[in-house]
Every structure is written in C-alpha cells, then in structure tokens.
Amino acid sequence: MGKDIKELSLKDIIKRFAPYYKDYKLEFILSILGMVMTSVSTGLSAWLIEPVLNKIFVEKNEALLYSLPFAIILIYAAKSGGAYMQKYFTVFIGQDIVRRFRQTLVGNLINLDMKFFNEFRTGELISRTINDIDRIRNIVSNMIPEFITSALTILALLVVVIYQSPKLAVFALIVMPVAVYPLSILAKKMKKISKSAQEKTSDITSVLSEIFTNIEIVKANNAEFKETKRFIKENNNFFKLNLKSVKISELVTPIMETLGSIGIAVVIIVGGKEVISDDMTMGSFFSFLTALFLLYKPIKTISSLHNKMQDAIAASERTFELTDKLSSIVGGDKEFPNIVNSINFQDVWLKYDSDFVLKGINFTVKKGEMLAFVGSSGGGKTSIVNLFMRFFDVSSGNILINNTDLYEYSLKSVRENIGLVSQRVYIFNDTIANNVAYSGEFNKEKVIKALKMANAYEFVMDLEDGIYTKLNEFGTNLSGGQRQRIAIARMLYKNPQIIILDEATSALDNTSESTITEVIDNLRKDKIVIVVAHRLSTIKNATNIAVINDGKVVGFGSDEELSQSSKIYQKLKGSLDN
C-alpha cells in the first residue's frame, strides 16, 4: 500500500502542522522562555567555574565564598524551572495538536468510500491511526523542543568556550564537521528501517484483528496453533527490525563519544601547556573544560534526535497519505425528494477492479411496490444494493429517482432516506436503545415502537435492563435471530422512504419472519421495498421478482409469470422451497 507514499522532510512536517500553531501563542512563549532559561543557566554554570576556582581557591576571596554558592543555587533553580516549563508546555502543545490531528484523520477516513476500506486492512488503519500518529507526537512534543533547547544550550556554551579560549575552541570543535558524514549515513538507514518497522507493526495489528474478529472460526477449525504460528512469524520479523533499528540508532553515542574524546585529549594537551606557561589561568581552563564537557551532551542529543526523527518522518509520510485521500464517491447539491414515486435502473454496468459484476441492469420499481431479487450466490444482487447506497458508483448507465439522477442528490440526504438491513448484522458495544436509535437522536417512544414492529420488544424487556441492556461487541450476548431483529428495528427507527432488506431475515424463525414480513407489507404502501431473498416466503408478497444471473436481469415479473416463463427461476424456486 505504501509504495507511492510521498517522501517528506522535517520542514514539510512542520509546515503541515503550522495551521495549528496559532492557537498556542501563550504556551509557545512560556515554552521558549523555559528553553532560554535552561540554556543560559547551563552556560552560566560553566562560566562560574572560573571565578569559583580563581577568586575563591586561588586568590582566597572570602567575600565571594559566601556569595558565589548562592549564585550557583539560583542558576540551577532557574535551569530546573526552565526545564519544567519547557517540558510541560511543549508536551501540552504536542499532545493537543496530535489529539486534533488524530480527530481529523479519523474524520477523513470515515468519509472515504467503500473501495478504500476494501483495499486497506482494518488492522493497518488502526495501526496508522494509533501507532504512527504517536510517533508523530514525539516530533511535536519531544524532538523539536529538545532540538531547540539543545541548539540554544550549544550556543550558550559556545559563547563560554570561545570567550575563555578561541584557540582551544578550534581544537575542541574540529570533531563536529568530521561527525556529520557518518551520522548522515546512519540517518538514511534509520529512515528505511523505521518505515519497514511501521509496516510490520501494521501487519501484526492486522493479524491480531483477523484472529480476534474471527475467533469462532479459528476455534471451530482447531486453528489456534496455525494462527499462533502466523503471529509468531510476524512478531519475529518485527523483533528483528526493531533490533536493527536499535543497532543503528545506538551507534550515534559511541561515534560522538569517540570523536569527542579525541577533541578533549587535544584540549588537555594544548590547554595544559597554556596553563603551565601561565598563558591561561587554571580557572579559565577548567571553565573551558566544563563548558566543553557540557557541550558534547547537547551535540550528541541533536545527532541522536536526527536519527530518531527519521522514524517520525516515516510515520508522517504514512499518515499524511491517509489524511490527503479524497473519496471518489461525491454527492450532488440537491436534497432527496420528500416523496419517492419511482426508481429506475437504466442499462447499469458496474466493474470491481477489472471485472464487470453488473452487465446492463434494467428495472423499474414504484411507490407502494415490493421488488425481490433472487439468484444464485455471486450473481450481483448485493452489488445492486451497493449502488443504491452509493457505496460504489456505476461504471456506466443511470439510476433515476423520480426521473432525476441519483448522483445529483447529496450523499447525506440519500442515506437518510434509504434504510438498509444487510446480510451481515452490525451490533455496537452499546445499549440496545442506542443501537436502535443509531441513525439519529434518541427517542424512547420511537425505540420501543421500532422494537415492537421488529418483534423484538418482548425479548428485550425480558432482559435485566430492558432497552438499556449493554450489548457486547458484535452482540455476542444475543442470539443470531435477536441480533437480526435489533438490526431491523434500527432500520425501522430511521423510517426511510426506501427499505432494502439484503437477506435480512435469514436468521429468523418462521414466526418472527412472518411478523417482519407482515410489518414490511404494511409499510410498503407509503414506501418502496427492495428485498434480496433467500426464502420463498420472503418473496411471496413481492409485486415483482427480478431474477439475477451473472450480472444480468434474466427474468422479471410476478411469481406466477416467472414460474411459467423462466427456467432459471423455476430451478431457484425449487431450492427456495427447500
């Protein structure tokens, strides 16, 4: 999935978050103030070594003996206070920006079309939304502030180093440009490994998502060992990539320390000669040496951060790929009609990837009618339903609502007026009431009415908390038939103009199905009802039946007409009877 991801730089990422920054002016001021306090205090702590050694220990100045220690306390208090301010406010800014950015990402993902969700694994989307964005948070909350603080600290300490001895500064700092080349090579490797590690995290999340979602099938087929083995393979690959990442990132410290030790060794030799020949005081030399020792830490931090940022940059590339995606399903600007008199499919073709699944579909259904689709599995019945809901767009042809193209209506108004109960029942980890009222604002009377119409009220009221009973994920604390009736109640609560039942009564017993069929039959005088049928009882009241075979309508008419004219229907009817 990620092969076409756009390469980004740190500058691109900062620019991307720029619109958020204006909302944190006060926090930025306080955080920068904390950085300046920390950096200046670090420089002053190194500079103070000179008067402490020269004035107190060499010149034996008793007055300074009692004042300079207090200055040290104040400097370190300012340094600690500044560090706290910088950390707190930068973390606040980073966490809040990432919170808002994650909301933007999820909002964009939810509005993408079904084709996108068919192409991306659920586990991968979860991983990108949680793990990748958490890596970006490290840039905003930790890395950039740490980079700025380290840069300011380097500047403050450089002032001390150069002030004490420009000559020694040249010898000490010569190692910095020498270190750039190996560190830049490590950074490139780090980014490549980070990208692979993040993809592997997505793989692990996807495997776990599949296992836990399909746990019933796993257990039914004694596939626990097989799935554990599959997870172990992905987990081992992830471990190896992480180990490789540590191997490279941890090379920064030995490289910097080795080169730094060479610089310090040269400084001790050259500086020692200067002190021996009285060209430099002992206090100045130790002040210089202290600043130099302190200087290598922020330099090492910046070098290490440069490598760590590659991980966050790789995560940003993967995340921005998702935030930049646009849905290919676009609605019009018209509102759906208040009364739907007719639906007309005109020579409709639909292609998934390279194969056509619908090939010139034509039919008309009018208000007050029920149209049933029958046909063998894979014939294209559910694909027709997908077009009604605008989950996919036609490849060619027209779908007309009251002689106006469906695509001229806004997506929101289309889906508000079409009620779908699909063959897969969706239950949320929430109360029965909220599951039923999912399409709009909660209304207790409407919930109870919908449950009664769906023949579900009786079993719901037998539960301990009635309509406020909390359902498990996927509704596992209900039977299959009970879940299906909750799904039908959800559709009825919506009170749509067009009702689509895609094998929606498959898990119901004959009594419940008969009740639902009667309810739908009573509703249809003001609505249009479309049924994808699997039982003969479902289609007996249909105005017309469309026989779908290999993406085409190969028969259309009443049960009586098709029983005489269509061999495919006769064969299907035999299987439906069974």
LUMNU-107108 format. One line per 5 residues: number of its first residue (from 1); their letters; for each residue x, y, z of C-alpha. Coordinates in pm, 1 decimal. Layout:
// residues N
NUM) A) X Y Z | ... .
***
This chain:
// residues 578
1) MGKDI) 0.0 0.0 0.0 | 276.8 241.0 86.1 | 487.0 224.6 -229.4 | 351.5 555.0 -366.3 | 387.8 745.2 -38.8 .
6) KELSL) 536.3 1090.4 -88.4 | 882.6 1149.1 61.4 | 878.0 1422.5 327.5 | 1134.7 1631.9 509.4 | 1110.6 1765.3 865.2 .
11) KDIIK) 1036.3 2107.5 713.2 | 732.7 1959.3 531.4 | 600.9 1811.2 856.1 | 641.1 2137.2 1049.9 | 470.2 2324.5 765.0 .
16) RFAPY) 185.9 2070.1 773.7 | 120.5 2141.3 1141.0 | 163.4 2519.6 1101.2 | -214.8 2596.3 1092.2 | -242.6 2454.2 1444.2 .
21) YKDYK) 38.8 2663.6 1594.8 | -150.5 2994.2 1607.1 | -382.1 2850.6 1875.4 | -95.7 2809.1 2124.0 | 70.3 3154.5 2137.4 .
26) LEFIL) 89.9 3179.2 2518.4 | 212.3 2819.2 2553.0 | 480.3 2880.8 2288.2 | 601.6 3197.7 2467.8 | 625.5 3016.0 2803.3 .
31) SILGM) 792.7 2714.3 2647.2 | 1053.4 2928.3 2464.0 | 1114.0 3122.0 2786.5 | 1179.5 2788.3 2959.9 | 1423.3 2685.7 2683.1 .
36) VMTSV) 1613.3 3016.4 2712.2 | 1627.8 2986.3 3093.5 | 1764.7 2630.2 3065.5 | 2023.8 2717.3 2800.0 | 2150.1 3039.7 2959.2 .
41) STGLS) 2167.3 2874.5 3302.3 | 2373.5 2587.3 3157.0 | 2617.4 2837.3 3003.4 | 2638.5 3037.2 3328.6 | 2701.2 2722.7 3532.5 .
46) AWLIE) 3007.6 2650.6 3316.2 | 3129.0 3012.9 3327.6 | 3101.3 3023.2 3710.5 | 3377.5 2762.3 3735.3 | 3632.8 3034.3 3654.6 .
51) PVLNK) 3551.9 3278.0 3943.0 | 3499.1 2986.4 4185.4 | 3846.1 2845.9 4115.1 | 4036.9 3173.9 4055.6 | 3872.8 3400.9 4312.6 .
56) IFVEK) 3793.5 3158.2 4593.3 | 4056.3 2883.2 4573.7 | 4349.4 3067.9 4417.7 | 4301.4 3427.8 4536.9 | 4122.1 3312.4 4857.8 .
61) NEALL) 3847.9 3581.2 4833.4 | 3633.9 3513.4 5142.3 | 3353.6 3754.3 5042.3 | 3288.5 3558.9 4720.0 | 3299.7 3234.3 4919.4 .
66) YSLPF) 2956.6 3323.5 5063.1 | 2801.5 3484.9 4753.6 | 2901.6 3259.3 4462.2 | 2740.0 2941.0 4606.8 | 2408.4 3127.8 4625.5 .
71) AIILI) 2454.9 3231.8 4263.4 | 2503.0 2862.6 4177.2 | 2178.4 2773.9 4359.5 | 1988.1 3047.8 4171.7 | 2132.6 2937.2 3837.4 .
76) YAAKS) 2037.4 2573.5 3891.9 | 1691.6 2672.5 4020.7 | 1640.3 2877.4 3702.5 | 1768.3 2585.9 3493.8 | 1531.7 2337.6 3662.6 .
81) GGAYM) 1234.4 2575.8 3646.6 | 1304.7 2649.2 3280.3 | 1334.1 2277.1 3200.9 | 997.9 2212.2 3370.7 | 826.0 2499.8 3186.5 .
86) QKYFT) 970.2 2392.2 2851.4 | 874.2 2027.6 2900.9 | 521.6 2088.2 3028.3 | 414.5 2342.9 2766.8 | 575.6 2168.2 2469.7 .
91) VFIGQ) 415.7 1837.6 2570.4 | 82.0 2016.5 2610.7 | 112.6 2171.5 2262.2 | 227.1 1843.9 2106.0 | -36.6 1626.6 2272.7 .
96) DIVRR) -317.6 1867.4 2187.4 | -210.0 1910.4 1823.9 | -186.3 1532.9 1782.6 | -527.3 1487.7 1950.6 | -679.3 1727.6 1697.1 .
101) FRQTL) -483.9 1574.8 1409.6 | -599.5 1223.4 1501.1 | -958.5 1351.2 1500.3 | -901.3 1499.8 1153.0 | -754.6 1171.2 1029.0 .
106) VGNLI) -1041.4 957.2 1161.0 | -1295.6 1208.8 1028.6 | -1137.2 1183.9 683.7 | -1112.6 803.5 692.7 | -1478.2 758.7 789.7 .
111) NLDMK) -1585.4 970.6 492.4 | -1382.9 773.5 236.4 | -1559.8 534.1 0.2 | -1603.1 159.0 40.7 | -1337.4 86.0 -221.5 .
116) FFNEF) -1077.9 238.0 11.3 | -1187.9 15.9 302.9 | -1176.6 -289.0 77.6 | -816.5 -209.0 -17.7 | -680.7 -129.4 331.5 .
121) RTGEL) -678.4 -384.7 609.9 | -863.6 -284.9 927.2 | -557.4 -359.9 1141.3 | -340.3 -138.2 922.8 | -578.7 156.8 957.4 .
126) ISRTI) -588.2 110.2 1336.0 | -208.6 90.4 1348.0 | -166.4 405.8 1140.5 | -423.4 594.1 1346.4 | -268.6 499.0 1682.1 .
131) NDIDR) 95.6 393.1 1642.8 | 204.4 615.7 1353.2 | 40.8 926.0 1498.4 | 203.7 850.9 1833.4 | 539.9 860.0 1655.1 .
136) IRNIV) 446.2 1199.6 1508.0 | 359.4 1315.3 1861.1 | 722.6 1250.6 1950.6 | 829.6 1506.6 1688.9 | 592.8 1776.1 1813.4 .
141) SNMIP) 606.9 1703.0 2188.4 | 964.2 1589.4 2241.7 | 1203.4 1602.2 1948.5 | 1156.3 1956.5 1817.8 | 1155.8 2115.0 2169.0 .
146) EFITS) 1457.4 1903.8 2267.0 | 1629.4 2004.0 1941.7 | 1566.6 2377.0 2007.2 | 1676.2 2352.5 2372.4 | 1991.4 2164.0 2273.6 .
151) ALTIL) 2067.8 2418.1 1998.4 | 2026.2 2711.9 2241.4 | 2238.8 2529.4 2501.0 | 2510.4 2471.1 2239.5 | 2500.5 2843.4 2155.8 .
156) ALLVV) 2529.2 2946.1 2523.2 | 2816.3 2703.4 2587.0 | 2994.7 2806.4 2266.5 | 2994.5 3164.0 2396.9 | 3170.1 3041.4 2715.0 .
161) VIYQS) 3413.5 2818.1 2522.5 | 3513.8 3090.2 2275.2 | 3524.9 3356.7 2549.8 | 3764.8 3150.1 2760.5 | 3996.6 3048.0 2472.5 .
166) PKLAV) 3929.5 3088.4 2097.9 | 4246.1 2887.5 2025.7 | 4134.7 2583.7 2229.1 | 3784.7 2614.7 2082.5 | 3923.1 2543.1 1734.4 .
171) FALIV) 4093.0 2220.9 1854.4 | 3786.5 2111.2 2053.6 | 3520.4 2172.8 1789.5 | 3704.1 2035.4 1485.3 | 3532.5 1699.8 1553.9 .
176) MPVAV) 3183.7 1838.8 1478.3 | 3211.6 1858.6 1096.0 | 3400.8 1524.7 1096.2 | 3099.9 1357.4 1264.2 | 2844.9 1484.5 1009.4 .
181) YPLSI) 2921.8 1230.0 733.4 | 2881.9 902.2 932.0 | 2575.6 1040.6 1110.3 | 2404.0 1133.8 781.6 | 2459.7 777.3 651.5 .
186) LAKKM) 2308.7 635.8 970.8 | 2007.0 868.6 935.8 | 1926.6 740.1 585.6 | 1945.7 378.5 702.7 | 1734.3 464.2 1004.9 .
191) KKISK) 1451.6 607.7 794.4 | 1440.4 299.3 572.3 | 1430.0 61.8 870.6 | 1169.8 278.3 1050.1 | 937.6 261.2 750.1 .
196) SAQEK) 969.5 -118.7 739.8 | 914.4 -143.1 1117.5 | 595.8 65.2 1094.1 | 464.6 -152.0 810.4 | 543.8 -458.3 1020.1 .
201) TSDIT) 350.4 -304.3 1312.9 | 53.5 -274.1 1076.1 | 97.9 -640.5 978.4 | 94.0 -750.3 1343.6 | -214.4 -539.4 1420.0 .
206) SVLSE) -388.8 -680.1 1111.8 | -310.6 -1039.4 1206.8 | -440.9 -983.7 1560.9 | -752.7 -808.0 1428.2 | -826.2 -1101.8 1196.6 .
211) IFTNI) -766.8 -1361.4 1468.8 | -983.9 -1194.1 1733.7 | -1260.4 -1094.7 1488.9 | -1280.4 -1449.4 1350.1 | -1209.6 -1634.0 1676.7 .
216) EIVKA) -1521.0 -1850.8 1635.7 | -1394.9 -1985.2 1300.7 | -1042.4 -2027.0 1444.9 | -1172.7 -2244.9 1726.4 | -1424.1 -2432.8 1509.3 .
221) NNAEF) -1137.9 -2541.6 1281.0 | -885.8 -2615.6 1559.1 | -666.6 -2347.2 1402.7 | -529.3 -2199.3 1727.3 | -180.1 -2336.5 1662.8 .
226) KETKR) -189.3 -2225.9 1298.3 | -286.0 -1869.6 1390.4 | -35.5 -1855.6 1676.1 | 232.3 -1969.1 1431.6 | 127.4 -1694.4 1186.3 .
231) FIKEN) 150.3 -1433.9 1463.5 | 489.3 -1565.5 1579.9 | 627.5 -1522.1 1226.5 | 514.1 -1157.2 1208.3 | 627.8 -1092.7 1566.2 .
236) NNFFK) 976.8 -1233.2 1496.4 | 1012.1 -1014.8 1184.7 | 908.3 -712.9 1391.4 | 1164.2 -804.5 1658.9 | 1444.6 -828.4 1401.2 .
241) LNLKS) 1359.5 -489.2 1250.9 | 1346.0 -326.6 1594.8 | 1680.5 -479.6 1683.0 | 1830.5 -347.0 1359.5 | 1686.8 -4.2 1442.5 .
246) VKISE) 1848.2 -9.5 1790.1 | 2177.9 -126.6 1640.1 | 2191.3 176.1 1409.5 | 2047.6 441.3 1643.8 | 2279.5 342.6 1927.6 .
251) LVTPI) 2586.0 389.7 1704.2 | 2542.7 767.5 1744.0 | 2668.1 767.4 2104.5 | 2992.9 572.3 2050.4 | 3072.2 774.9 1734.8 .
256) METLG) 3018.4 1107.9 1912.1 | 3196.5 999.5 2231.6 | 3498.2 859.6 2045.5 | 3537.1 1172.7 1834.6 | 3464.8 1389.8 2140.2 .
261) SIGIA) 3732.7 1213.9 2344.5 | 3986.7 1293.3 2071.3 | 3888.1 1662.1 2093.0 | 3912.5 1661.9 2473.5 | 4251.0 1483.6 2467.7 .
266) VVIIV) 4388.0 1751.4 2231.7 | 4240.6 2026.8 2453.4 | 4403.0 1882.7 2768.0 | 4743.3 1869.5 2595.9 | 4722.1 2218.2 2440.3 .
271) GGKEV) 4539.7 2374.8 2738.9 | 4772.9 2208.9 2988.3 | 5072.9 2366.7 2812.5 | 4897.3 2708.1 2823.6 | 4832.5 2679.3 3199.9 .
276) ISDDM) 5190.4 2560.3 3268.7 | 5332.5 2852.9 3072.4 | 5091.5 3094.7 3253.6 | 4922.2 3195.7 2925.9 | 4591.7 3079.6 3075.8 .
281) TMGSF) 4461.2 3065.7 3433.9 | 4355.7 2739.0 3588.5 | 4005.4 2878.8 3645.2 | 3968.8 2973.3 3276.7 | 4091.4 2631.4 3166.8 .
286) FSFLT) 3851.6 2439.8 3392.8 | 3566.9 2671.7 3297.2 | 3651.2 2596.3 2931.3 | 3676.7 2223.0 3000.2 | 3346.2 2217.3 3190.7 .
291) ALFLL) 3170.5 2402.4 2908.2 | 3326.3 2157.7 2661.2 | 3208.4 1855.3 2857.0 | 2860.3 2008.5 2882.8 | 2871.3 2095.3 2512.1 .
296) YKPIK) 2911.1 1737.4 2393.6 | 2584.5 1630.5 2556.9 | 2352.9 1861.4 2353.1 | 2560.6 1792.3 2039.3 | 2514.7 1419.6 2098.5 .
301) TISSL) 2143.6 1478.0 2167.7 | 2095.8 1661.6 1837.9 | 2281.7 1388.9 1649.3 | 2068.5 1121.9 1814.8 | 1749.7 1320.8 1750.2 .
306) HNKMQ) 1834.4 1345.1 1382.9 | 1824.9 965.1 1365.7 | 1512.9 932.1 1579.8 | 1332.8 1187.5 1364.9 | 1363.4 953.8 1067.9 .
311) DAIAA) 1121.5 718.8 1244.3 | 870.6 1000.6 1295.2 | 917.5 1131.1 939.5 | 844.5 782.4 801.2 | 529.4 769.3 1019.3 .
316) SERTF) 427.7 1115.7 895.9 | 456.0 1005.5 533.9 | 225.4 710.6 600.7 | -22.5 924.4 797.4 | -39.5 1216.9 555.1 .
321) ELTDK) -108.1 965.9 278.0 | -437.2 890.0 457.1 | -530.0 1248.0 550.4 | -478.8 1353.9 186.7 | -702.6 1083.5 41.8 .
326) LSSIV) -1030.4 1200.1 -107.8 | -1342.9 993.3 -155.2 | -1422.7 903.8 -515.8 | -1791.9 892.2 -418.1 | -1913.8 1252.6 -435.5 .
331) GGDKE) -2271.3 1367.9 -374.1 | -2466.4 1635.1 -556.9 | -2622.6 1950.4 -417.3 | -2990.3 1855.1 -439.8 | -3192.9 1727.9 -145.7 .
336) FPNIV) -3362.0 1390.0 -178.7 | -3732.3 1424.5 -271.7 | -3986.3 1415.7 11.7 | -4188.2 1158.7 -179.5 | -4023.4 891.1 -393.4 .
341) NSINF) -4256.7 775.9 -666.4 | -4020.3 560.6 -870.9 | -3672.3 413.2 -901.6 | -3540.3 330.6 -1245.4 | -3219.3 142.5 -1331.6 .
346) QDVWL) -3121.8 216.2 -1693.5 | -2854.0 -5.2 -1852.7 | -2641.4 -6.7 -1536.1 | -2291.6 -157.6 -1552.4 | -2058.5 -197.1 -1254.5 .
351) KYDSD) -1694.9 -302.2 -1250.8 | -1488.9 -408.6 -947.0 | -1124.2 -375.2 -1048.4 | -1112.2 -531.5 -1396.8 | -1425.9 -749.3 -1388.6 .
356) FVLKG) -1783.9 -641.7 -1456.2 | -2023.4 -770.0 -1189.4 | -2331.8 -596.0 -1329.9 | -2391.3 -601.7 -1704.7 | -2670.1 -378.3 -1830.1 .
361) INFTV) -2920.3 -395.6 -1542.6 | -3267.3 -253.9 -1621.5 | -3573.9 -244.4 -1394.5 | -3834.0 -4.1 -1252.2 | -3996.8 -11.6 -910.8 .
366) KKGEM) -4267.1 230.1 -794.3 | -4404.7 361.1 -466.1 | -4614.3 101.1 -287.1 | -4435.7 -186.9 -462.2 | -4201.9 -455.5 -336.3 .
371) LAFVG) -3928.0 -576.2 -569.1 | -3748.7 -900.9 -480.5 | -3409.8 -1004.8 -618.7 | -3340.2 -1374.8 -644.8 | -3047.4 -1556.6 -795.1 .
376) SSGGG) -2751.2 -1776.3 -723.2 | -2471.4 -1654.5 -497.3 | -2232.3 -1412.8 -669.1 | -2486.7 -1316.4 -933.4 | -2480.2 -945.8 -846.7 .
381) KTSIV) -2775.3 -894.8 -607.9 | -2572.4 -727.6 -330.1 | -2386.3 -519.0 -589.3 | -2720.7 -361.8 -687.8 | -2779.9 -279.8 -319.8 .
386) NLFMR) -2431.7 -120.9 -300.3 | -2525.0 111.9 -586.2 | -2846.4 219.9 -412.9 | -2646.7 317.4 -103.3 | -2377.2 492.5 -311.0 .
391) FFDVS) -2112.4 260.3 -164.0 | -1989.2 231.8 -522.4 | -2057.9 431.5 -838.6 | -2186.5 285.6 -1163.5 | -1931.7 229.9 -1439.1 .
396) SGNIL) -2196.9 334.1 -1690.1 | -2573.6 375.8 -1705.7 | -2815.6 570.7 -1483.6 | -3007.1 527.8 -1159.6 | -3306.8 761.2 -1157.5 .
401) INNTD) -3511.3 865.9 -854.9 | -3832.3 1035.7 -977.0 | -3657.7 1070.5 -1316.6 | -3363.1 1260.6 -1156.2 | -3016.4 1103.8 -1146.1 .
406) LYEYS) -2935.0 961.7 -802.7 | -2592.3 1128.0 -822.8 | -2746.9 1475.6 -821.5 | -2861.1 1425.6 -460.6 | -2633.0 1481.7 -160.7 .
411) LKSVR) -2492.8 1163.7 -4.3 | -2633.6 1261.3 334.4 | -2989.2 1300.5 206.0 | -2966.1 977.2 0.5 | -2859.9 770.9 301.5 .
416) ENIGL) -3110.1 941.9 531.6 | -3391.9 822.4 305.3 | -3273.9 465.4 241.9 | -3289.7 207.9 520.8 | -3061.4 -93.0 475.8 .
421) VSQRV) -3052.2 -416.9 669.6 | -2769.0 -620.1 523.3 | -2696.3 -990.9 542.7 | -2420.0 -908.4 792.0 | -2567.5 -783.0 1119.4 .
426) YIFND) -2382.8 -490.9 1282.3 | -2414.1 -450.5 1657.3 | -2224.1 -185.6 1855.8 | -2082.8 -224.3 2206.5 | -2357.7 -3.3 2349.0 .
431) TIANN) -2711.8 -25.0 2487.4 | -2996.1 -176.2 2284.1 | -3162.2 166.5 2285.9 | -2858.0 336.5 2133.9 | -2815.4 56.6 1879.7 .
436) VAYSG) -3174.7 104.7 1763.3 | -3152.6 487.3 1765.3 | -2814.8 484.6 1587.1 | -2933.8 689.0 1288.5 | -3041.5 995.6 1487.8 .
441) EFNKE) -3132.3 1149.7 1821.7 | -3251.3 909.7 2091.4 | -3627.3 896.8 2147.3 | -3752.3 634.6 2391.0 | -4103.3 608.9 2242.6 .
446) KVIKA) -3963.5 566.4 1890.3 | -3719.6 298.3 2012.9 | -3999.7 99.7 2178.4 | -4221.0 135.2 1870.0 | -3939.4 12.9 1640.3 .
451) LKMAN) -3864.1 -282.9 1869.0 | -4232.5 -381.6 1873.5 | -4255.8 -359.4 1494.5 | -3941.9 -575.8 1464.1 | -4091.7 -835.5 1701.8 .
456) AYEFV) -3803.4 -768.5 1941.7 | -3969.3 -580.3 2228.5 | -4074.3 -890.8 2417.7 | -3729.0 -1049.5 2440.7 | -3566.9 -710.2 2511.9 .
461) MDLED) -3796.8 -645.3 2809.7 | -3710.9 -991.0 2946.9 | -3350.6 -875.2 2980.5 | -3241.9 -735.4 3318.1 | -3201.8 -374.1 3199.4 .
466) GIYTK) -3457.2 -379.2 2917.9 | -3379.1 -136.7 2634.9 | -3080.5 -11.9 2837.7 | -2911.0 -352.8 2835.6 | -2549.9 -313.9 2725.3 .
471) LNEFG) -2463.4 -534.3 2429.0 | -2121.4 -695.5 2393.3 | -1901.4 -632.1 2092.1 | -2076.6 -788.7 1787.8 | -2378.5 -851.0 2014.7 .
476) TNLSG) -2243.8 -1182.1 2141.6 | -2482.0 -1176.6 2441.5 | -2777.2 -1212.8 2199.1 | -2876.9 -1497.9 1969.8 | -2839.2 -1461.7 1591.5 .
481) GQRQR) -3213.5 -1406.0 1546.8 | -3222.4 -1147.1 1826.3 | -2932.9 -955.4 1669.7 | -3111.1 -955.5 1334.9 | -3430.9 -817.4 1491.0 .
486) IAIAR) -3230.2 -537.1 1658.0 | -3084.8 -452.8 1314.5 | -3435.1 -445.4 1160.8 | -3557.2 -224.0 1449.7 | -3267.2 13.4 1374.2 .
491) MLYKN) -3386.0 43.9 1014.3 | -3749.6 95.1 1118.9 | -3647.2 365.2 1371.6 | -3498.0 559.2 1080.1 | -3836.5 548.9 898.9 .
496) PQIII) -3683.5 570.1 548.8 | -3868.9 611.9 218.4 | -3685.4 319.6 59.6 | -3636.7 -3.8 253.3 | -3370.1 -252.6 143.2 .
501) LDEAT) -3351.6 -594.4 308.0 | -3045.2 -787.6 192.4 | -3124.6 -1138.4 320.2 | -3220.6 -959.1 642.4 | -3446.6 -1233.1 779.5 .
506) SALDN) -3208.3 -1524.3 723.3 | -3151.0 -1588.3 1095.0 | -3515.9 -1553.8 1199.7 | -3752.8 -1834.9 1285.2 | -4069.2 -1872.9 1076.4 .
511) TSEST) -4287.5 -1686.8 1328.4 | -4053.8 -1387.4 1355.8 | -4003.8 -1377.4 979.6 | -4378.4 -1388.6 924.1 | -4424.0 -1095.9 1164.7 .
516) ITEVI) -4148.9 -889.7 996.1 | -4287.3 -971.0 651.4 | -4628.6 -850.1 765.5 | -4478.5 -526.8 906.0 | -4290.0 -458.1 582.2 .
521) DNLRK) -4602.2 -538.6 379.0 | -4799.8 -283.0 581.9 | -4524.7 -20.3 545.0 | -4483.1 -55.1 172.3 | -4794.6 139.0 72.4 .
526) DKIVI) -4604.0 460.3 153.5 | -4259.4 332.1 62.1 | -4058.5 131.5 -187.4 | -3934.2 -203.1 -59.3 | -3647.4 -397.4 -216.7 .
531) VVAHR) -3570.0 -745.2 -87.7 | -3276.2 -975.2 -161.8 | -3445.3 -1306.6 -95.1 | -3323.9 -1644.5 23.0 | -3662.5 -1795.4 113.2 .
536) LSTIK) -3981.0 -1838.0 -88.8 | -4183.2 -1692.6 199.3 | -3989.9 -1367.0 167.5 | -4090.1 -1312.0 -195.4 | -4449.2 -1438.2 -193.9 .
541) NATNI) -4585.0 -1084.6 -141.1 | -4348.1 -917.4 -388.8 | -4505.8 -706.8 -664.0 | -4228.3 -814.5 -899.8 | -3932.4 -1050.7 -883.9 .
546) AVIND) -3605.3 -983.2 -1067.7 | -3402.6 -1295.3 -1144.4 | -3031.9 -1200.0 -1137.1 | -2780.4 -1428.0 -1302.6 | -2418.1 -1348.3 -1394.4 .
551) GKVVG) -2476.3 -974.0 -1350.2 | -2788.0 -958.9 -1568.8 | -3163.6 -949.1 -1515.3 | -3266.8 -1273.7 -1687.5 | -3627.4 -1268.4 -1569.7 .
556) FGSDE) -3871.4 -1005.6 -1440.3 | -4232.7 -1038.6 -1329.5 | -4460.4 -1192.3 -1069.3 | -4408.5 -1532.6 -912.8 | -4679.7 -1673.3 -1137.2 .
561) ELSQS) -4534.2 -1523.7 -1456.0 | -4177.1 -1632.9 -1380.9 | -4287.5 -1982.2 -1278.6 | -4413.1 -2027.8 -1634.5 | -4155.0 -1831.3 -1836.1 .
566) SKIYQ) -3816.3 -1865.0 -1658.1 | -3631.4 -2197.2 -1624.8 | -3367.8 -2033.7 -1400.5 | -3644.1 -1909.7 -1167.6 | -3810.3 -2249.7 -1165.9 .
571) KLKGS) -3481.8 -2403.6 -1058.7 | -3420.1 -2131.4 -797.8 | -3773.8 -2164.4 -667.4 | -3713.1 -2531.7 -609.7 | -3410.4 -2452.2 -395.3 .
576) LDN) -3600.1 -2172.0 -217.1 | -3880.4 -2414.3 -135.8 | -3623.4 -2632.0 34.2 .
***
